[in-house]
Amino acid sequence: MNAKANITRAWLAAGAGLLFAVAPDVRAQPNGVQHANNFTSTEYYGPTNHQQIKSILSGAEALPQPGGLLIIKQLKLEMFNPNGKLEWVVNAPECVYDTFKSVANSPGHLEVRMGDGKFRVEGEGFLWRQSDSFLTISNNVRTVIENGAIMNTKP
């Protein structure tokens, strides 16, 4: 993917792998591949704050592919600061997640919004790298600041 616009470096996963918790609705498909509904993967902060959630990656469906890949439909990625406050929410209709490399990407639409919902970035095509906490939105990047998000300050 040729990245055209680097958008944000958020509090994403730093180095630990994701712990996968897949809902019990797993059934065999005709081609032998397993299908999971209500997919969720939770990552926690390191040893000093190991009970605090760092990120939650979820989707309505996850379809495993060869090589450790998952096609995730209705992707939702939530990122939290060490105090537990929601910082960013990422939504996309579909992506491919590499479970070995901890990388998600898609040529499709993406929306990123701050936890309070007053600031969001949209675009087409993205790459999220867990290892270096980096999200790149490739094309048609648009930033929206909701009314009241920026306060006027007078000297």
One Martini backbone bead per residue (centre of mass of N, CA, C, O) as a GRO file, in nm:
protein
  155
    1MET     BB    1   0.095   0.036   0.025
    2ASN     BB    2   0.058   0.374  -0.056
    3ALA     BB    3   0.139   0.625   0.144
    4LYS     BB    4   0.003   0.970   0.179
    5ALA     BB    5  -0.109   0.977   0.494
    6ASN     BB    6  -0.016   1.059   0.808
    7ILE     BB    7  -0.218   1.078   1.095
    8THR     BB    8  -0.166   0.877   1.358
    9ARG     BB    9  -0.043   0.847   1.702
   10ALA     BB   10  -0.151   0.618   1.912
   11TRP     BB   11  -0.269   0.412   2.174
   12LEU     BB   12  -0.130   0.140   2.099
   13ALA     BB   13   0.019  -0.128   2.039
   14ALA     BB   14   0.360  -0.226   2.113
   15GLY     BB   15   0.433  -0.572   2.152
   16ALA     BB   16   0.217  -0.731   2.228
   17GLY     BB   17   0.010  -0.966   2.183
   18LEU     BB   18  -0.283  -1.099   2.105
   19LEU     BB   19  -0.582  -1.187   2.268
   20PHE     BB   20  -0.800  -1.442   2.185
   21ALA     BB   21  -1.167  -1.406   2.172
   22VAL     BB   22  -1.402  -1.633   2.067
   23ALA     BB   23  -1.692  -1.696   2.002
   24PRO     BB   24  -1.893  -1.989   2.012
   25ASP     BB   25  -1.970  -1.928   1.698
   26VAL     BB   26  -1.839  -2.208   1.551
   27ARG     BB   27  -1.817  -2.315   1.204
   28ALA     BB   28  -1.817  -2.512   0.945
   29GLN     BB   29  -1.719  -2.505   0.623
   30PRO     BB   30  -1.710  -2.645   0.317
   31ASN     BB   31  -1.379  -2.570   0.302
   32GLY     BB   32  -1.285  -2.588   0.633
   33VAL     BB   33  -1.336  -2.312   0.734
   34GLN     BB   34  -1.361  -2.098   0.991
   35HIS     BB   35  -1.632  -1.927   1.165
   36ALA     BB   36  -1.676  -1.606   1.335
   37ASN     BB   37  -1.864  -1.455   1.575
   38ASN     BB   38  -1.793  -1.202   1.768
   39PHE     BB   39  -1.512  -1.078   1.754
   40THR     BB   40  -1.232  -1.071   2.002
   41SER     BB   41  -0.950  -0.852   2.098
   42THR     BB   42  -0.727  -0.820   2.379
   43GLU     BB   43  -0.516  -0.561   2.514
   44TYR     BB   44  -0.251  -0.507   2.742
   45TYR     BB   45  -0.062  -0.371   2.941
   46GLY     BB   46   0.206  -0.401   3.095
   47PRO     BB   47   0.343  -0.491   3.399
   48THR     BB   48   0.252  -0.213   3.551
   49ASN     BB   49  -0.055  -0.245   3.376
   50HIS     BB   50  -0.196  -0.547   3.321
   51GLN     BB   51  -0.525  -0.468   3.374
   52GLN     BB   52  -0.512  -0.266   3.142
   53ILE     BB   53  -0.663  -0.160   2.868
   54LYS     BB   54  -0.546  -0.079   2.538
   55SER     BB   55  -0.708  -0.281   2.334
   56ILE     BB   56  -0.992  -0.332   2.099
   57LEU     BB   57  -1.062  -0.591   1.873
   58SER     BB   58  -1.346  -0.598   1.647
   59GLY     BB   59  -1.621  -0.811   1.510
   60ALA     BB   60  -1.884  -0.965   1.355
   61GLU     BB   61  -1.656  -1.107   1.173
   62ALA     BB   62  -1.437  -1.406   1.122
   63LEU     BB   63  -1.217  -1.516   0.850
   64PRO     BB   64  -1.006  -1.749   0.802
   65GLN     BB   65  -0.680  -1.764   0.661
   66PRO     BB   66  -0.409  -1.819   0.527
   67GLY     BB   67  -0.133  -1.725   0.728
   68GLY     BB   68  -0.300  -1.574   0.972
   69LEU     BB   69  -0.557  -1.464   0.846
   70LEU     BB   70  -0.821  -1.208   0.874
   71ILE     BB   71  -1.151  -1.148   0.803
   72ILE     BB   72  -1.298  -0.838   0.898
   73LYS     BB   73  -1.616  -0.743   0.996
   74GLN     BB   74  -1.684  -0.463   1.138
   75LEU     BB   75  -1.461  -0.285   1.242
   76LYS     BB   76  -1.327  -0.237   1.585
   77LEU     BB   77  -1.108   0.011   1.735
   78GLU     BB   78  -0.996   0.044   2.069
   79MET     BB   79  -0.833   0.313   2.255
   80PHE     BB   80  -0.639   0.338   2.556
   81ASN     BB   81  -0.534   0.467   2.831
   82PRO     BB   82  -0.380   0.394   3.134
   83ASN     BB   83  -0.662   0.511   3.281
   84GLY     BB   84  -0.914   0.409   3.071
   85LYS     BB   85  -0.943   0.613   2.850
   86LEU     BB   86  -1.097   0.692   2.570
   87GLU     BB   87  -0.944   0.794   2.261
   88TRP     BB   88  -1.004   0.580   2.019
   89VAL     BB   89  -1.203   0.511   1.716
   90VAL     BB   90  -1.220   0.244   1.480
   91ASN     BB   91  -1.385   0.220   1.154
   92ALA     BB   92  -1.475  -0.067   0.940
   93PRO     BB   93  -1.617  -0.286   0.720
   94GLU     BB   94  -1.319  -0.399   0.630
   95CYS     BB   95  -1.047  -0.642   0.690
   96VAL     BB   96  -0.704  -0.739   0.719
   97TYR     BB   97  -0.562  -0.966   0.961
   98ASP     BB   98  -0.240  -1.018   1.097
   99THR     BB   99  -0.156  -1.227   1.357
  100PHE     BB  100   0.165  -1.226   1.333
  101LYS     BB  101   0.210  -0.896   1.264
  102SER     BB  102  -0.007  -0.695   1.360
  103VAL     BB  103  -0.190  -0.628   1.087
  104ALA     BB  104  -0.401  -0.383   0.929
  105ASN     BB  105  -0.605  -0.380   0.617
  106SER     BB  106  -0.747  -0.151   0.357
  107PRO     BB  107  -0.917  -0.002   0.073
  108GLY     BB  108  -1.130   0.113   0.243
  109HIS     BB  109  -1.312   0.255   0.466
  110LEU     BB  110  -1.245   0.510   0.727
  111GLU     BB  111  -1.291   0.579   1.087
  112VAL     BB  112  -1.176   0.836   1.311
  113ARG     BB  113  -1.230   0.888   1.668
  114MET     BB  114  -1.267   1.041   1.935
  115GLY     BB  115  -1.396   0.967   2.239
  116ASP     BB  116  -1.587   1.241   2.228
  117GLY     BB  117  -1.659   1.296   1.900
  118LYS     BB  118  -1.522   1.593   1.797
  119PHE     BB  119  -1.313   1.414   1.626
  120ARG     BB  120  -1.241   1.334   1.275
  121VAL     BB  121  -1.126   1.074   1.046
  122GLU     BB  122  -1.124   1.017   0.693
  123GLY     BB  123  -1.100   0.737   0.449
  124GLU     BB  124  -0.906   0.555   0.198
  125GLY     BB  125  -0.734   0.343   0.319
  126PHE     BB  126  -0.531   0.121   0.534
  127LEU     BB  127  -0.274   0.109   0.805
  128TRP     BB  128  -0.211  -0.108   1.090
  129ARG     BB  129   0.053  -0.092   1.337
  130GLN     BB  130   0.125  -0.228   1.633
  131SER     BB  131   0.439  -0.216   1.682
  132ASP     BB  132   0.433   0.130   1.620
  133SER     BB  133   0.167   0.284   1.654
  134PHE     BB  134   0.038   0.294   1.340
  135LEU     BB  135  -0.162   0.511   1.128
  136THR     BB  136  -0.267   0.484   0.783
  137ILE     BB  137  -0.404   0.706   0.546
  138SER     BB  138  -0.422   0.720   0.199
  139ASN     BB  139  -0.714   0.842   0.097
  140ASN     BB  140  -0.930   1.091   0.114
  141VAL     BB  141  -0.864   1.290   0.342
  142ARG     BB  142  -1.071   1.380   0.634
  143THR     BB  143  -1.148   1.650   0.854
  144VAL     BB  144  -1.351   1.668   1.161
  145ILE     BB  145  -1.489   1.944   1.347
  146GLU     BB  146  -1.680   1.994   1.593
  147ASN     BB  147  -1.885   2.183   1.748
  148GLY     BB  148  -1.690   2.288   2.033
  149ALA     BB  149  -1.396   2.163   2.026
  150ILE     BB  150  -1.300   2.463   2.002
  151MET     BB  151  -1.186   2.703   2.202
  152ASN     BB  152  -1.197   3.025   2.278
  153THR     BB  153  -0.915   3.241   2.331
  154LYS     BB  154  -0.848   3.508   2.549
  155PRO     BB  155  -0.610   3.741   2.671
   0.00000   0.00000   0.00000
